[in-house]
Amino acid sequence: MPSYAVIFISTLKDINDASYGAMAEKMDVLSRDQDGYMGIESVRSADGRGITISYWSSLEAIKKWKANKEHGVAQSLGKTRWYKNYKVQICRIEHDYDMA
């Protein structure tokens, strides 16, 4: 069964802003309780550029997460306070396998 990935590529204005890290942790916990959530992977370089990929069972689950009220607050703060820029891509995963 296909699943979906939301790829979020961003650059922080200030990598030392502790409020960003606190909100990111809060969103990580909140997303885990959402229907259709399947996991997350995230990396950020010393210059503030990051990539986060969250995995979802359906497009409907992604829409519900985007519409989540607390997530909306984080999105607004991201636009006005934390990000120099960002890009979102939603991809359908047809196959998935690993080394094991």
Backbone atoms as SQL, in Angstrom:
CREATE TABLE atoms (id INTEGER PRIMARY KEY, chain TEXT, resi INTEGER, resn TEXT, atom TEXT, x REAL, y REAL, z REAL);
INSERT INTO atoms VALUES
  (1, 'A', 1, 'MET', 'N', 0.842, -1.176, 0.000),
  (2, 'A', 1, 'MET', 'CA', 0.000, 0.000, 0.000),
  (3, 'A', 1, 'MET', 'C', 0.895, 1.249, 0.000),
  (4, 'A', 2, 'PRO', 'N', 0.656, 2.162, -0.908),
  (5, 'A', 2, 'PRO', 'CA', 1.467, 3.384, -0.959),
  (6, 'A', 2, 'PRO', 'C', 1.293, 4.222, 0.304),
  (7, 'A', 3, 'SER', 'N', 2.317, 4.961, 0.626),
  (8, 'A', 3, 'SER', 'CA', 2.263, 5.936, 1.717),
  (9, 'A', 3, 'SER', 'C', 2.778, 7.260, 1.159),
  (10, 'A', 4, 'TYR', 'N', 2.888, 8.260, 2.012),
  (11, 'A', 4, 'TYR', 'CA', 3.265, 9.597, 1.552),
  (12, 'A', 4, 'TYR', 'C', 4.356, 10.180, 2.439),
  (13, 'A', 5, 'ALA', 'N', 5.198, 10.998, 1.821),
  (14, 'A', 5, 'ALA', 'CA', 6.244, 11.707, 2.540),
  (15, 'A', 5, 'ALA', 'C', 6.038, 13.204, 2.348),
  (16, 'A', 6, 'VAL', 'N', 6.136, 13.937, 3.452),
  (17, 'A', 6, 'VAL', 'CA', 6.137, 15.394, 3.399),
  (18, 'A', 6, 'VAL', 'C', 7.583, 15.815, 3.649),
  (19, 'A', 7, 'ILE', 'N', 8.193, 16.406, 2.643),
  (20, 'A', 7, 'ILE', 'CA', 9.583, 16.840, 2.726),
  (21, 'A', 7, 'ILE', 'C', 9.582, 18.343, 2.981),
  (22, 'A', 8, 'PHE', 'N', 10.174, 18.735, 4.109),
  (23, 'A', 8, 'PHE', 'CA', 10.218, 20.137, 4.520),
  (24, 'A', 8, 'PHE', 'C', 11.687, 20.558, 4.545),
  (25, 'A', 9, 'ILE', 'N', 12.055, 21.443, 3.623),
  (26, 'A', 9, 'ILE', 'CA', 13.429, 21.932, 3.502),
  (27, 'A', 9, 'ILE', 'C', 13.420, 23.388, 3.951),
  (28, 'A', 10, 'SER', 'N', 14.297, 23.727, 4.900),
  (29, 'A', 10, 'SER', 'CA', 14.258, 25.075, 5.448),
  (30, 'A', 10, 'SER', 'C', 15.649, 25.585, 5.803),
  (31, 'A', 11, 'THR', 'N', 15.723, 26.893, 5.966),
  (32, 'A', 11, 'THR', 'CA', 16.923, 27.545, 6.482),
  (33, 'A', 11, 'THR', 'C', 16.479, 28.458, 7.621),
  (34, 'A', 12, 'LEU', 'N', 17.099, 28.273, 8.783),
  (35, 'A', 12, 'LEU', 'CA', 16.771, 29.085, 9.945),
  (36, 'A', 12, 'LEU', 'C', 17.424, 30.461, 9.866),
  (37, 'A', 13, 'LYS', 'N', 16.730, 31.454, 10.407),
  (38, 'A', 13, 'LYS', 'CA', 17.311, 32.792, 10.534),
  (39, 'A', 13, 'LYS', 'C', 18.395, 32.789, 11.605),
  (40, 'A', 14, 'ASP', 'N', 18.122, 32.130, 12.734),
  (41, 'A', 14, 'ASP', 'CA', 19.043, 32.101, 13.873),
  (42, 'A', 14, 'ASP', 'C', 19.081, 30.693, 14.441),
  (43, 'A', 15, 'ILE', 'N', 20.152, 29.969, 14.174),
  (44, 'A', 15, 'ILE', 'CA', 20.264, 28.577, 14.619),
  (45, 'A', 15, 'ILE', 'C', 20.307, 28.462, 16.140),
  (46, 'A', 16, 'ASN', 'N', 20.607, 29.561, 16.836),
  (47, 'A', 16, 'ASN', 'CA', 20.702, 29.540, 18.299),
  (48, 'A', 16, 'ASN', 'C', 19.415, 29.947, 19.014),
  (49, 'A', 17, 'ASP', 'N', 18.335, 30.155, 18.283),
  (50, 'A', 17, 'ASP', 'CA', 17.059, 30.540, 18.888),
  (51, 'A', 17, 'ASP', 'C', 16.439, 29.318, 19.578),
  (52, 'A', 18, 'ALA', 'N', 16.502, 29.292, 20.907),
  (53, 'A', 18, 'ALA', 'CA', 16.014, 28.147, 21.682),
  (54, 'A', 18, 'ALA', 'C', 14.518, 27.920, 21.519),
  (55, 'A', 19, 'SER', 'N', 13.771, 28.974, 21.213),
  (56, 'A', 19, 'SER', 'CA', 12.327, 28.812, 21.063),
  (57, 'A', 19, 'SER', 'C', 11.986, 27.922, 19.876),
  (58, 'A', 20, 'TYR', 'N', 12.840, 27.929, 18.852),
  (59, 'A', 20, 'TYR', 'CA', 12.608, 27.056, 17.701),
  (60, 'A', 20, 'TYR', 'C', 12.725, 25.587, 18.110),
  (61, 'A', 21, 'GLY', 'N', 13.793, 25.261, 18.824),
  (62, 'A', 21, 'GLY', 'CA', 13.997, 23.876, 19.258),
  (63, 'A', 21, 'GLY', 'C', 12.873, 23.381, 20.150),
  (64, 'A', 22, 'ALA', 'N', 12.400, 24.242, 21.041),
  (65, 'A', 22, 'ALA', 'CA', 11.300, 23.868, 21.923),
  (66, 'A', 22, 'ALA', 'C', 10.027, 23.582, 21.122),
  (67, 'A', 23, 'MET', 'N', 9.744, 24.427, 20.127),
  (68, 'A', 23, 'MET', 'CA', 8.554, 24.206, 19.305),
  (69, 'A', 23, 'MET', 'C', 8.716, 22.952, 18.448),
  (70, 'A', 24, 'ALA', 'N', 9.898, 22.718, 17.920),
  (71, 'A', 24, 'ALA', 'CA', 10.133, 21.519, 17.109),
  (72, 'A', 24, 'ALA', 'C', 9.885, 20.260, 17.938),
  (73, 'A', 25, 'GLU', 'N', 10.342, 20.250, 19.171),
  (74, 'A', 25, 'GLU', 'CA', 10.095, 19.101, 20.057),
  (75, 'A', 25, 'GLU', 'C', 8.605, 18.933, 20.325),
  (76, 'A', 26, 'LYS', 'N', 7.915, 20.039, 20.560),
  (77, 'A', 26, 'LYS', 'CA', 6.473, 19.994, 20.805),
  (78, 'A', 26, 'LYS', 'C', 5.738, 19.429, 19.588),
  (79, 'A', 27, 'MET', 'N', 6.112, 19.863, 18.386),
  (80, 'A', 27, 'MET', 'CA', 5.468, 19.374, 17.168),
  (81, 'A', 27, 'MET', 'C', 5.787, 17.902, 16.930),
  (82, 'A', 28, 'ASP', 'N', 6.982, 17.473, 17.289),
  (83, 'A', 28, 'ASP', 'CA', 7.341, 16.062, 17.152),
  (84, 'A', 28, 'ASP', 'C', 6.418, 15.198, 18.013),
  (85, 'A', 29, 'VAL', 'N', 6.225, 15.595, 19.253),
  (86, 'A', 29, 'VAL', 'CA', 5.334, 14.854, 20.160),
  (87, 'A', 29, 'VAL', 'C', 3.897, 14.889, 19.657),
  (88, 'A', 30, 'LEU', 'N', 3.427, 16.060, 19.258),
  (89, 'A', 30, 'LEU', 'CA', 2.046, 16.214, 18.792),
  (90, 'A', 30, 'LEU', 'C', 1.782, 15.401, 17.522),
  (91, 'A', 31, 'SER', 'N', 2.730, 15.414, 16.594),
  (92, 'A', 31, 'SER', 'CA', 2.519, 14.698, 15.325),
  (93, 'A', 31, 'SER', 'C', 2.375, 13.197, 15.548),
  (94, 'A', 32, 'ARG', 'N', 3.066, 12.665, 16.531),
  (95, 'A', 32, 'ARG', 'CA', 3.012, 11.222, 16.814),
  (96, 'A', 32, 'ARG', 'C', 1.621, 10.753, 17.222),
  (97, 'A', 33, 'ASP', 'N', 0.795, 11.668, 17.709),
  (98, 'A', 33, 'ASP', 'CA', -0.571, 11.326, 18.123),
  (99, 'A', 33, 'ASP', 'C', -1.601, 11.485, 17.007),
  (100, 'A', 34, 'GLN', 'N', -1.166, 11.902, 15.823),
  (101, 'A', 34, 'GLN', 'CA', -2.092, 12.136, 14.716),
  (102, 'A', 34, 'GLN', 'C', -2.392, 10.837, 13.976),
  (103, 'A', 35, 'ASP', 'N', -3.653, 10.660, 13.610),
  (104, 'A', 35, 'ASP', 'CA', -4.028, 9.504, 12.791),
  (105, 'A', 35, 'ASP', 'C', -3.243, 9.528, 11.489),
  (106, 'A', 36, 'GLY', 'N', -2.701, 8.405, 11.109),
  (107, 'A', 36, 'GLY', 'CA', -1.985, 8.286, 9.849),
  (108, 'A', 36, 'GLY', 'C', -0.501, 8.583, 9.927),
  (109, 'A', 37, 'TYR', 'N', -0.023, 9.050, 11.070),
  (110, 'A', 37, 'TYR', 'CA', 1.398, 9.337, 11.240),
  (111, 'A', 37, 'TYR', 'C', 2.192, 8.033, 11.225),
  (112, 'A', 38, 'MET', 'N', 3.307, 8.016, 10.493),
  (113, 'A', 38, 'MET', 'CA', 4.102, 6.798, 10.372),
  (114, 'A', 38, 'MET', 'C', 5.562, 6.977, 10.806),
  (115, 'A', 39, 'GLY', 'N', 6.026, 8.204, 10.977),
  (116, 'A', 39, 'GLY', 'CA', 7.406, 8.411, 11.404),
  (117, 'A', 39, 'GLY', 'C', 7.975, 9.706, 10.866),
  (118, 'A', 40, 'ILE', 'N', 9.214, 9.988, 11.313),
  (119, 'A', 40, 'ILE', 'CA', 9.867, 11.233, 10.919),
  (120, 'A', 40, 'ILE', 'C', 11.376, 11.055, 10.940),
  (121, 'A', 41, 'GLU', 'N', 12.044, 11.781, 10.061),
  (122, 'A', 41, 'GLU', 'CA', 13.505, 11.849, 10.021),
  (123, 'A', 41, 'GLU', 'C', 13.860, 13.312, 9.817),
  (124, 'A', 42, 'SER', 'N', 14.905, 13.789, 10.511),
  (125, 'A', 42, 'SER', 'CA', 15.253, 15.198, 10.410),
  (126, 'A', 42, 'SER', 'C', 16.751, 15.402, 10.611),
  (127, 'A', 43, 'VAL', 'N', 17.315, 16.309, 9.821),
  (128, 'A', 43, 'VAL', 'CA', 18.721, 16.703, 9.964),
  (129, 'A', 43, 'VAL', 'C', 18.821, 18.212, 9.777),
  (130, 'A', 44, 'ARG', 'N', 19.824, 18.811, 10.453),
  (131, 'A', 44, 'ARG', 'CA', 20.072, 20.239, 10.295),
  (132, 'A', 44, 'ARG', 'C', 21.573, 20.467, 10.369),
  (133, 'A', 45, 'SER', 'N', 22.091, 21.254, 9.435),
  (134, 'A', 45, 'SER', 'CA', 23.517, 21.559, 9.396),
  (135, 'A', 45, 'SER', 'C', 23.841, 22.756, 10.291),
  (136, 'A', 46, 'ALA', 'N', 25.116, 22.983, 10.538),
  (137, 'A', 46, 'ALA', 'CA', 25.570, 24.077, 11.396),
  (138, 'A', 46, 'ALA', 'C', 25.183, 25.452, 10.851),
  (139, 'A', 47, 'ASP', 'N', 24.951, 25.547, 9.541),
  (140, 'A', 47, 'ASP', 'CA', 24.581, 26.839, 8.959),
  (141, 'A', 47, 'ASP', 'C', 23.058, 27.086, 8.970),
  (142, 'A', 48, 'GLY', 'N', 22.298, 26.157, 9.570),
  (143, 'A', 48, 'GLY', 'CA', 20.860, 26.359, 9.725),
  (144, 'A', 48, 'GLY', 'C', 19.987, 25.713, 8.675),
  (145, 'A', 49, 'ARG', 'N', 20.574, 25.092, 7.658),
  (146, 'A', 49, 'ARG', 'CA', 19.783, 24.429, 6.617),
  (147, 'A', 49, 'ARG', 'C', 19.349, 23.056, 7.124),
  (148, 'A', 50, 'GLY', 'N', 18.077, 22.737, 6.942),
  (149, 'A', 50, 'GLY', 'CA', 17.559, 21.467, 7.440),
  (150, 'A', 50, 'GLY', 'C', 16.601, 20.803, 6.493),
  (151, 'A', 51, 'ILE', 'N', 16.477, 19.495, 6.677),
  (152, 'A', 51, 'ILE', 'CA', 15.509, 18.696, 5.926),
  (153, 'A', 51, 'ILE', 'C', 14.800, 17.791, 6.924),
  (154, 'A', 52, 'THR', 'N', 13.482, 17.876, 6.919),
  (155, 'A', 52, 'THR', 'CA', 12.658, 16.994, 7.743),
  (156, 'A', 52, 'THR', 'C', 11.701, 16.270, 6.819),
  (157, 'A', 53, 'ILE', 'N', 11.621, 14.963, 6.982),
  (158, 'A', 53, 'ILE', 'CA', 10.689, 14.153, 6.193),
  (159, 'A', 53, 'ILE', 'C', 9.765, 13.439, 7.171),
  (160, 'A', 54, 'SER', 'N', 8.479, 13.717, 7.051),
  (161, 'A', 54, 'SER', 'CA', 7.498, 12.983, 7.849),
  (162, 'A', 54, 'SER', 'C', 6.729, 12.050, 6.920),
  (163, 'A', 55, 'TYR', 'N', 6.331, 10.911, 7.461),
  (164, 'A', 55, 'TYR', 'CA', 5.684, 9.865, 6.681),
  (165, 'A', 55, 'TYR', 'C', 4.253, 9.677, 7.160),
  (166, 'A', 56, 'TRP', 'N', 3.346, 9.540, 6.196),
  (167, 'A', 56, 'TRP', 'CA', 1.913, 9.493, 6.478),
  (168, 'A', 56, 'TRP', 'C', 1.247, 8.405, 5.654),
  (169, 'A', 57, 'SER', 'N', 0.145, 7.891, 6.177),
  (170, 'A', 57, 'SER', 'CA', -0.571, 6.806, 5.499),
  (171, 'A', 57, 'SER', 'C', -1.455, 7.288, 4.356),
  (172, 'A', 58, 'SER', 'N', -1.819, 8.587, 4.363),
  (173, 'A', 58, 'SER', 'CA', -2.736, 9.085, 3.332),
  (174, 'A', 58, 'SER', 'C', -2.610, 10.596, 3.170),
  (175, 'A', 59, 'LEU', 'N', -3.103, 11.089, 2.054),
  (176, 'A', 59, 'LEU', 'CA', -3.158, 12.534, 1.844),
  (177, 'A', 59, 'LEU', 'C', -4.112, 13.191, 2.833),
  (178, 'A', 60, 'GLU', 'N', -5.177, 12.499, 3.188),
  (179, 'A', 60, 'GLU', 'CA', -6.135, 13.018, 4.164),
  (180, 'A', 60, 'GLU', 'C', -5.461, 13.228, 5.525),
  (181, 'A', 61, 'ALA', 'N', -4.612, 12.298, 5.935),
  (182, 'A', 61, 'ALA', 'CA', -3.883, 12.441, 7.204),
  (183, 'A', 61, 'ALA', 'C', -2.970, 13.663, 7.164),
  (184, 'A', 62, 'ILE', 'N', -2.331, 13.903, 6.024),
  (185, 'A', 62, 'ILE', 'CA', -1.466, 15.078, 5.863),
  (186, 'A', 62, 'ILE', 'C', -2.289, 16.357, 5.973),
  (187, 'A', 63, 'LYS', 'N', -3.446, 16.385, 5.326),
  (188, 'A', 63, 'LYS', 'CA', -4.318, 17.562, 5.386),
  (189, 'A', 63, 'LYS', 'C', -4.771, 17.845, 6.814),
  (190, 'A', 64, 'LYS', 'N', -5.103, 16.795, 7.556),
  (191, 'A', 64, 'LYS', 'CA', -5.534, 16.981, 8.948),
  (192, 'A', 64, 'LYS', 'C', -4.384, 17.505, 9.802),
  (193, 'A', 65, 'TRP', 'N', -3.172, 17.034, 9.573),
  (194, 'A', 65, 'TRP', 'CA', -2.014, 17.522, 10.320),
  (195, 'A', 65, 'TRP', 'C', -1.760, 18.997, 9.991),
  (196, 'A', 66, 'LYS', 'N', -1.841, 19.346, 8.718),
  (197, 'A', 66, 'LYS', 'CA', -1.632, 20.748, 8.329),
  (198, 'A', 66, 'LYS', 'C', -2.683, 21.652, 8.975),
  (199, 'A', 67, 'ALA', 'N', -3.898, 21.142, 9.145),
  (200, 'A', 67, 'ALA', 'CA', -4.991, 21.930, 9.711),
  (201, 'A', 67, 'ALA', 'C', -5.016, 21.912, 11.239),
  (202, 'A', 68, 'ASN', 'N', -4.175, 21.121, 11.882),
  (203, 'A', 68, 'ASN', 'CA', -4.127, 21.051, 13.345),
  (204, 'A', 68, 'ASN', 'C', -3.849, 22.446, 13.908),
  (205, 'A', 69, 'LYS', 'N', -4.637, 22.848, 14.892),
  (206, 'A', 69, 'LYS', 'CA', -4.562, 24.205, 15.441),
  (207, 'A', 69, 'LYS', 'C', -3.172, 24.537, 16.003),
  (208, 'A', 70, 'GLU', 'N', -2.607, 23.647, 16.809),
  (209, 'A', 70, 'GLU', 'CA', -1.284, 23.899, 17.389),
  (210, 'A', 70, 'GLU', 'C', -0.198, 23.912, 16.316),
  (211, 'A', 71, 'HIS', 'N', -0.341, 23.052, 15.332),
  (212, 'A', 71, 'HIS', 'CA', 0.603, 23.039, 14.212),
  (213, 'A', 71, 'HIS', 'C', 0.494, 24.357, 13.436),
  (214, 'A', 72, 'GLY', 'N', -0.709, 24.888, 13.331),
  (215, 'A', 72, 'GLY', 'CA', -0.914, 26.177, 12.664),
  (216, 'A', 72, 'GLY', 'C', -0.171, 27.308, 13.350),
  (217, 'A', 73, 'VAL', 'N', -0.140, 27.288, 14.680),
  (218, 'A', 73, 'VAL', 'CA', 0.607, 28.298, 15.436),
  (219, 'A', 73, 'VAL', 'C', 2.094, 28.183, 15.095),
  (220, 'A', 74, 'ALA', 'N', 2.608, 26.954, 15.077),
  (221, 'A', 74, 'ALA', 'CA', 4.018, 26.734, 14.735),
  (222, 'A', 74, 'ALA', 'C', 4.318, 27.198, 13.311),
  (223, 'A', 75, 'GLN', 'N', 3.414, 26.939, 12.384),
  (224, 'A', 75, 'GLN', 'CA', 3.607, 27.373, 10.999),
  (225, 'A', 75, 'GLN', 'C', 3.689, 28.898, 10.913),
  (226, 'A', 76, 'SER', 'N', 2.803, 29.584, 11.621),
  (227, 'A', 76, 'SER', 'CA', 2.809, 31.055, 11.606),
  (228, 'A', 76, 'SER', 'C', 4.105, 31.611, 12.181),
  (229, 'A', 77, 'LEU', 'N', 4.547, 31.045, 13.301),
  (230, 'A', 77, 'LEU', 'CA', 5.803, 31.496, 13.902),
  (231, 'A', 77, 'LEU', 'C', 6.988, 31.203, 12.987),
  (232, 'A', 78, 'GLY', 'N', 6.933, 30.077, 12.295),
  (233, 'A', 78, 'GLY', 'CA', 7.991, 29.748, 11.348),
  (234, 'A', 78, 'GLY', 'C', 8.111, 30.806, 10.267),
  (235, 'A', 79, 'LYS', 'N', 6.984, 31.236, 9.734),
  (236, 'A', 79, 'LYS', 'CA', 6.980, 32.241, 8.667),
  (237, 'A', 79, 'LYS', 'C', 7.463, 33.599, 9.153),
  (238, 'A', 80, 'THR', 'N', 7.074, 33.974, 10.364),
  (239, 'A', 80, 'THR', 'CA', 7.381, 35.324, 10.846),
  (240, 'A', 80, 'THR', 'C', 8.659, 35.418, 11.673),
  (241, 'A', 81, 'ARG', 'N', 9.071, 34.309, 12.294),
  (242, 'A', 81, 'ARG', 'CA', 10.178, 34.396, 13.246),
  (243, 'A', 81, 'ARG', 'C', 11.387, 33.538, 12.906),
  (244, 'A', 82, 'TRP', 'N', 11.199, 32.270, 12.501),
  (245, 'A', 82, 'TRP', 'CA', 12.304, 31.328, 12.473),
  (246, 'A', 82, 'TRP', 'C', 12.956, 31.090, 11.125),
  (247, 'A', 83, 'TYR', 'N', 12.206, 31.131, 10.046),
  (248, 'A', 83, 'TYR', 'CA', 12.756, 30.700, 8.757),
  (249, 'A', 83, 'TYR', 'C', 13.164, 31.848, 7.842),
  (250, 'A', 84, 'LYS', 'N', 14.333, 31.723, 7.254),
  (251, 'A', 84, 'LYS', 'CA', 14.733, 32.598, 6.141),
  (252, 'A', 84, 'LYS', 'C', 13.927, 32.187, 4.918),
  (253, 'A', 85, 'ASN', 'N', 13.802, 30.874, 4.748),
  (254, 'A', 85, 'ASN', 'CA', 13.054, 30.315, 3.625),
  (255, 'A', 85, 'ASN', 'C', 12.684, 28.878, 3.945),
  (256, 'A', 86, 'TYR', 'N', 11.704, 28.368, 3.215),
  (257, 'A', 86, 'TYR', 'CA', 11.346, 26.951, 3.330),
  (258, 'A', 86, 'TYR', 'C', 10.633, 26.502, 2.060),
  (259, 'A', 87, 'LYS', 'N', 10.590, 25.204, 1.905),
  (260, 'A', 87, 'LYS', 'CA', 9.924, 24.582, 0.765),
  (261, 'A', 87, 'LYS', 'C', 9.291, 23.284, 1.265),
  (262, 'A', 88, 'VAL', 'N', 8.089, 22.982, 0.782),
  (263, 'A', 88, 'VAL', 'CA', 7.395, 21.752, 1.150),
  (264, 'A', 88, 'VAL', 'C', 7.106, 20.955, -0.113),
  (265, 'A', 89, 'GLN', 'N', 7.410, 19.671, -0.052),
  (266, 'A', 89, 'GLN', 'CA', 7.087, 18.761, -1.155),
  (267, 'A', 89, 'GLN', 'C', 6.326, 17.582, -0.567),
  (268, 'A', 90, 'ILE', 'N', 5.276, 17.150, -1.245),
  (269, 'A', 90, 'ILE', 'CA', 4.518, 15.975, -0.827),
  (270, 'A', 90, 'ILE', 'C', 4.673, 14.930, -1.922),
  (271, 'A', 91, 'CYS', 'N', 5.153, 13.769, -1.520),
  (272, 'A', 91, 'CYS', 'CA', 5.477, 12.711, -2.478),
  (273, 'A', 91, 'CYS', 'C', 4.767, 11.415, -2.113),
  (274, 'A', 92, 'ARG', 'N', 4.350, 10.700, -3.107),
  (275, 'A', 92, 'ARG', 'CA', 3.773, 9.372, -2.909),
  (276, 'A', 92, 'ARG', 'C', 4.902, 8.353, -2.952),
  (277, 'A', 93, 'ILE', 'N', 4.940, 7.477, -1.973),
  (278, 'A', 93, 'ILE', 'CA', 5.958, 6.427, -1.913),
  (279, 'A', 93, 'ILE', 'C', 5.342, 5.145, -2.464),
  (280, 'A', 94, 'GLU', 'N', 5.871, 4.686, -3.557),
  (281, 'A', 94, 'GLU', 'CA', 5.363, 3.469, -4.200),
  (282, 'A', 94, 'GLU', 'C', 6.014, 2.206, -3.637),
  (283, 'A', 95, 'HIS', 'N', 7.322, 2.292, -3.367),
  (284, 'A', 95, 'HIS', 'CA', 8.071, 1.148, -2.834),
  (285, 'A', 95, 'HIS', 'C', 8.996, 1.642, -1.741),
  (286, 'A', 96, 'ASP', 'N', 9.292, 0.753, -0.801),
  (287, 'A', 96, 'ASP', 'CA', 10.158, 1.087, 0.302),
  (288, 'A', 96, 'ASP', 'C', 10.939, -0.169, 0.694),
  (289, 'A', 97, 'TYR', 'N', 12.248, -0.063, 0.709),
  (290, 'A', 97, 'TYR', 'CA', 13.045, -1.198, 1.175),
  (291, 'A', 97, 'TYR', 'C', 14.345, -0.668, 1.747),
  (292, 'A', 98, 'ASP', 'N', 15.041, -1.509, 2.508),
  (293, 'A', 98, 'ASP', 'CA', 16.300, -1.094, 3.100),
  (294, 'A', 98, 'ASP', 'C', 17.323, -2.231, 3.032),
  (295, 'A', 99, 'MET', 'N', 18.449, -2.007, 3.612),
  (296, 'A', 99, 'MET', 'CA', 19.561, -2.948, 3.555),
  (297, 'A', 99, 'MET', 'C', 19.216, -4.302, 4.190),
  (298, 'A', 100, 'ALA', 'N', 18.422, -4.258, 5.232),
  (299, 'A', 100, 'ALA', 'CA', 18.054, -5.506, 5.923),
  (300, 'A', 100, 'ALA', 'C', 17.165, -6.337, 5.031);
